[in-house]
Structures are given as structure tokens and as C-alpha cells.
Amino acid sequence: MKRDWSIIFLAGILEIGWVIGLNHSYNWWTWGLTLFAIYFSMHLLIIGSKRLPVGTTYAVFTGMGTSGTVILEILVFGEAFQLTKVLLILLLVCGVIGLLTITGSNEKEGGQA
């Protein structure tokens, strides 16, 4: 189970990479890295979600990608800091953590998530 979540986490990191790559690629090398990240993030998402609930897995994957992309754009690429944006990212992260908590407790009880 932990291995599957580790795979999803790695897929989310690669998603951040390819989303940023779509905006900042400028030559064949950076486009190649972007295509690599697209392929392997989706591949890892499929592998990781085979034994995990698909809805929760996808929420974690997209939540990581969204929040990570926004944070990196602010910290690394100089996008303007907006408090509203940060608060909405925190709300998104709380929702993902809530889904993980409910999924984890439901699986321990033997229920279906």
C-alpha cells in the first residue's frame, strides 16, 4: 500500500515538471524532458492506482500537480504572490488530506473506498 502511494507521489512530482515544461520549454532538449515527464507521470499514475481507489488517487495526483505548479511558479519563476491563490491551494491540500484520511480509515474497517 505504501509503495503504491510512493508511486503516486512520484507521478505527482513528474506532473509538476511537465506542466511547468509546457510553459517554459524552448528547445528540443527541454521539450524532450517535458514529453518524458508526461509519459512517465501518466504511466506511474496507472501503475499506482491499480490497488488504490481511483478517485482518491487522481485527486492526490492532480492536487499535487496544481499546488506544486502554483508554488513553483511563485518561488522560481517570479509569478505575483496572491494571498487568495495561496488560501485556495491550502483549501485544496486540506481536501486531499481529508480524502486520504477517509480512504485510510475506510480500508482499515474493511469497507470499500
Rosetta blueprint (number, residue, H / E / L):
1 M L
2 K H
3 R H
4 D H
5 W H
6 S H
7 I H
8 I H
9 F H
10 L H
11 A H
12 G H
13 I H
14 L H
15 E H
16 I H
17 G H
18 W H
19 V H
20 I H
21 G H
22 L H
23 N H
24 H H
25 S L
26 Y L
27 N L
28 W H
29 W H
30 T H
31 W H
32 G H
33 L H
34 T H
35 L H
36 F H
37 A H
38 I H
39 Y H
40 F H
41 S H
42 M H
43 H H
44 L H
45 L H
46 I H
47 I H
48 G H
49 S L
50 K L
51 R L
52 L L
53 P L
54 V H
55 G H
56 T H
57 T H
58 Y H
59 A H
60 V H
61 F H
62 T H
63 G H
64 M H
65 G H
66 T H
67 S H
68 G H
69 T H
70 V H
71 I H
72 L H
73 E H
74 I H
75 L H
76 V L
77 F L
78 G L
79 E L
80 A L
81 F L
82 Q L
83 L H
84 T H
85 K H
86 V H
87 L H
88 L H
89 I H
90 L H
91 L H
92 L H
93 V H
94 C H
95 G H
96 V H
97 I H
98 G H
99 L H
100 L H
101 T H
102 I H
103 T H
104 G H
105 S H
106 N H
107 E H
108 K H
109 E L
110 G L
111 G L
112 Q L
113 A L
